Amino acid sequence: MIEDMGKLDKFSEDFLSRLSWNKKSLRTTFKLSQEATEMLASLTEAEGSTVKDFFDNFCLALLFAETPPPWELKEQENDPLLTTLKDENRKAEFSKIDRQVRKTYVISQTALTMLARSAKQYNMSRDAFVEYIVRFSRELLDKQREETRKKHVEAFEIIKSRSAELENSLEELKRLLDEGDPIRERFGTVCIVLDNLYSAIEKELKDGTPINPNDL
């Protein structure tokens, strides 16, 4: 127990000492591929955030991955970010990417410092490291979206089967209860909500339109 508390104290001390975040905005220029600049634009648009937010969030995630709490050490050994950063073959791929686009962004002072430090730590140039994290983030987002899509396909089938049952139940209630009966009216509202949800999921699976809870 004492040993565990010692590990926890050390983690807290190390993590907090590195978490003195300077949010001061600085302009910096990265030399990236055209594809990476487009990916970065789509990533920030998808999250409704800024490029500064993107780099702050990524650097914070990297900091946590590199300094995991004692109770997560085993899980962090398989962290996909660290795994690929340590993969020399993967890093070699990035050295071959044609990065000809010079793009200036506004990021925080701490993020800028961490990018330079991490690039050196993983034996990459700063711009190659930025190219990597943008592509990694895009791959991760695409993977998450695909996993969500698969789950929504299953959810759609469940709701589809229940929708038909509810419609039949509503018809039975209409025959049993008078118009204006609170039970009949409330059940009708449930059917409308479910029908809206059904349509929203169907549209999402068809053309990728995100489900807006306010429209349900």
C-alpha positions as CSV (number, residue, x, y, z in Angstrom):
1,M,0.0,0.0,0.0
2,I,2.8,2.4,0.9
3,E,4.6,1.5,-2.3
4,D,1.4,2.2,-4.3
5,M,1.0,5.6,-2.6
6,G,4.6,6.4,-3.4
7,K,3.9,5.7,-7.1
8,L,0.8,7.9,-6.9
9,D,2.6,10.8,-5.3
10,K,5.4,10.6,-7.9
11,F,2.9,10.5,-10.7
12,S,1.0,13.5,-9.3
13,E,4.3,15.5,-8.9
14,D,5.6,14.7,-12.4
15,F,2.2,15.3,-14.1
16,L,1.4,18.6,-12.4
17,S,4.9,19.9,-12.8
18,R,4.6,19.4,-16.6
19,L,1.1,20.8,-16.7
20,S,2.0,24.5,-16.2
21,W,0.1,25.3,-19.4
22,N,0.8,28.7,-21.1
23,K,-2.1,29.5,-23.3
24,K,-0.4,32.5,-24.8
25,S,-1.1,32.5,-28.6
26,L,1.9,32.3,-30.9
27,R,2.0,32.2,-34.7
28,T,4.1,29.4,-36.1
29,T,4.6,28.0,-39.6
30,F,4.6,24.2,-40.4
31,K,5.6,22.6,-43.6
32,L,3.1,19.9,-44.3
33,S,1.5,18.0,-47.1
34,Q,-1.6,19.4,-48.8
35,E,-3.5,16.3,-47.5
36,A,-2.5,17.1,-43.9
37,T,-3.6,20.7,-44.1
38,E,-7.0,19.6,-45.4
39,M,-7.2,16.9,-42.7
40,L,-6.4,19.5,-40.0
41,A,-9.2,21.7,-41.4
42,S,-11.7,18.9,-41.4
43,L,-10.7,17.8,-37.9
44,T,-11.2,21.2,-36.3
45,E,-14.5,21.6,-38.3
46,A,-15.8,18.2,-37.1
47,E,-15.0,19.2,-33.5
48,G,-16.2,22.8,-33.8
49,S,-12.9,23.9,-32.4
50,T,-9.8,25.9,-33.4
51,V,-6.4,24.7,-34.5
52,K,-5.1,26.0,-31.2
53,D,-7.6,23.8,-29.4
54,F,-6.6,20.8,-31.5
55,F,-2.9,21.1,-30.6
56,D,-3.6,21.8,-27.0
57,N,-5.9,18.7,-26.7
58,F,-3.4,16.5,-28.6
59,C,-0.4,17.6,-26.5
60,L,-2.4,17.1,-23.3
61,A,-3.4,13.5,-24.5
62,L,0.3,12.9,-25.3
63,L,1.4,14.1,-21.9
64,F,-1.0,11.8,-20.2
65,A,0.0,8.9,-22.5
66,E,3.7,9.5,-21.6
67,T,3.0,9.9,-17.9
68,P,0.2,7.4,-17.1
69,P,-1.1,7.0,-13.5
70,P,0.2,3.8,-11.7
71,W,-3.1,2.1,-12.0
72,E,-3.1,2.4,-15.8
73,L,0.5,1.4,-16.6
74,K,-0.4,-1.9,-18.3
75,E,-3.2,-0.3,-20.4
76,Q,-0.9,2.4,-21.5
77,E,1.7,-0.1,-22.8
78,N,-0.7,-0.7,-25.7
79,D,-1.6,2.9,-26.3
80,P,-1.9,3.2,-30.1
81,L,-0.4,6.7,-30.1
82,L,2.8,5.6,-28.4
83,T,2.9,2.3,-30.2
84,T,3.0,4.0,-33.6
85,L,5.4,6.7,-32.4
86,K,7.9,4.0,-31.5
87,D,7.4,2.1,-34.8
88,E,10.5,3.0,-36.8
89,N,9.0,1.7,-40.0
90,R,5.9,3.8,-39.6
91,K,8.1,6.9,-38.9
92,A,10.1,6.1,-42.0
93,E,7.0,6.4,-44.0
94,F,6.5,10.0,-42.9
95,S,10.0,11.0,-43.9
96,K,9.0,10.1,-47.5
97,I,5.9,12.2,-47.5
98,D,6.2,15.3,-49.8
99,R,5.5,18.2,-47.5
100,Q,5.6,21.3,-49.7
101,V,2.8,23.4,-48.1
102,R,3.9,26.1,-45.7
103,K,1.0,27.0,-43.4
104,T,0.9,29.4,-40.5
105,Y,-1.2,28.6,-37.5
106,V,-1.9,30.1,-34.1
107,I,-1.2,27.7,-31.2
108,S,-0.4,28.0,-27.5
109,Q,3.2,28.5,-26.3
110,T,3.1,25.3,-24.3
111,A,1.8,23.3,-27.3
112,L,4.6,24.7,-29.4
113,T,7.2,23.8,-26.8
114,M,5.8,20.3,-26.4
115,L,5.7,19.7,-30.2
116,A,9.4,20.5,-30.4
117,R,10.2,18.4,-27.3
118,S,8.2,15.4,-28.5
119,A,9.6,15.5,-32.0
120,K,13.1,15.4,-30.6
121,Q,12.1,12.6,-28.2
122,Y,10.8,10.4,-31.0
123,N,13.7,11.3,-33.4
124,M,11.6,13.2,-35.9
125,S,11.7,16.7,-37.3
126,R,9.0,19.0,-35.8
127,D,7.1,19.3,-39.0
128,A,7.2,15.5,-39.7
129,F,5.9,15.0,-36.1
130,V,3.0,17.5,-36.8
131,E,2.3,15.7,-40.1
132,Y,2.1,12.4,-38.1
133,I,-0.2,13.6,-35.4
134,V,-2.6,15.2,-37.9
135,R,-2.8,11.9,-39.9
136,F,-3.0,9.8,-36.7
137,S,-5.9,12.0,-35.4
138,R,-7.7,11.6,-38.7
139,E,-7.2,7.9,-38.7
140,L,-8.5,7.7,-35.1
141,L,-11.6,9.8,-35.9
142,D,-12.4,7.7,-39.0
143,K,-12.0,4.5,-36.9
144,Q,-14.3,5.9,-34.2
145,R,-16.9,7.0,-36.8
146,E,-16.8,3.5,-38.4
147,E,-17.3,1.8,-35.0
148,T,-20.2,4.2,-34.2
149,R,-21.7,3.5,-37.6
150,K,-21.6,-0.3,-37.0
151,K,-23.3,0.2,-33.7
152,H,-25.9,2.5,-35.2
153,V,-26.7,-0.1,-37.9
154,E,-27.5,-2.6,-35.2
155,A,-29.5,0.0,-33.3
156,F,-31.4,0.9,-36.5
157,E,-32.5,-2.8,-36.9
158,I,-33.7,-2.9,-33.3
159,I,-35.7,0.3,-33.6
160,K,-37.0,-0.8,-36.9
161,S,-38.5,-3.9,-35.4
162,R,-39.9,-2.1,-32.4
163,S,-41.4,0.6,-34.5
164,A,-43.7,-1.7,-36.3
165,E,-44.8,-3.2,-33.0
166,L,-45.5,0.3,-31.6
167,E,-47.6,1.3,-34.6
168,N,-49.7,-1.9,-34.1
169,S,-50.1,-1.1,-30.4
170,L,-51.2,2.5,-31.3
171,E,-53.9,1.2,-33.6
172,E,-55.2,-1.1,-30.8
173,L,-55.2,1.9,-28.4
174,K,-57.1,4.0,-30.9
175,R,-59.8,1.3,-31.0
176,L,-59.9,1.0,-27.2
177,L,-59.6,4.6,-26.1
178,D,-61.4,7.8,-27.1
179,E,-59.6,10.6,-28.9
180,G,-58.1,12.9,-26.4
181,D,-57.5,10.2,-23.8
182,P,-54.2,11.0,-22.1
183,I,-52.9,7.4,-22.5
184,R,-53.6,7.4,-26.2
185,E,-52.2,10.9,-26.7
186,R,-49.0,10.2,-24.8
187,F,-48.5,6.9,-26.6
188,G,-48.9,8.7,-29.9
189,T,-46.2,11.1,-28.9
190,V,-43.9,8.2,-28.1
191,C,-44.5,6.8,-31.6
192,I,-43.7,10.2,-33.2
193,V,-40.4,10.5,-31.3
194,L,-39.5,7.0,-32.3
195,D,-40.4,7.7,-35.9
196,N,-38.2,10.8,-35.9
197,L,-35.3,8.8,-34.4
198,Y,-35.8,6.1,-37.0
199,S,-35.7,8.7,-39.8
200,A,-32.6,10.4,-38.3
201,I,-30.6,7.2,-38.1
202,E,-31.7,6.2,-41.6
203,K,-30.4,9.5,-42.9
204,E,-27.2,9.2,-41.0
205,L,-26.5,5.8,-42.4
206,K,-27.4,6.9,-45.9
207,D,-25.5,10.1,-46.3
208,G,-23.5,10.6,-43.1
209,T,-25.7,13.4,-41.7
210,P,-25.0,13.5,-37.9
211,I,-28.0,13.0,-35.6
212,N,-29.1,16.2,-34.0
213,P,-30.9,15.5,-30.7
214,N,-32.8,18.8,-31.0
215,D,-34.5,17.5,-34.1
216,L,-35.8,14.3,-32.4
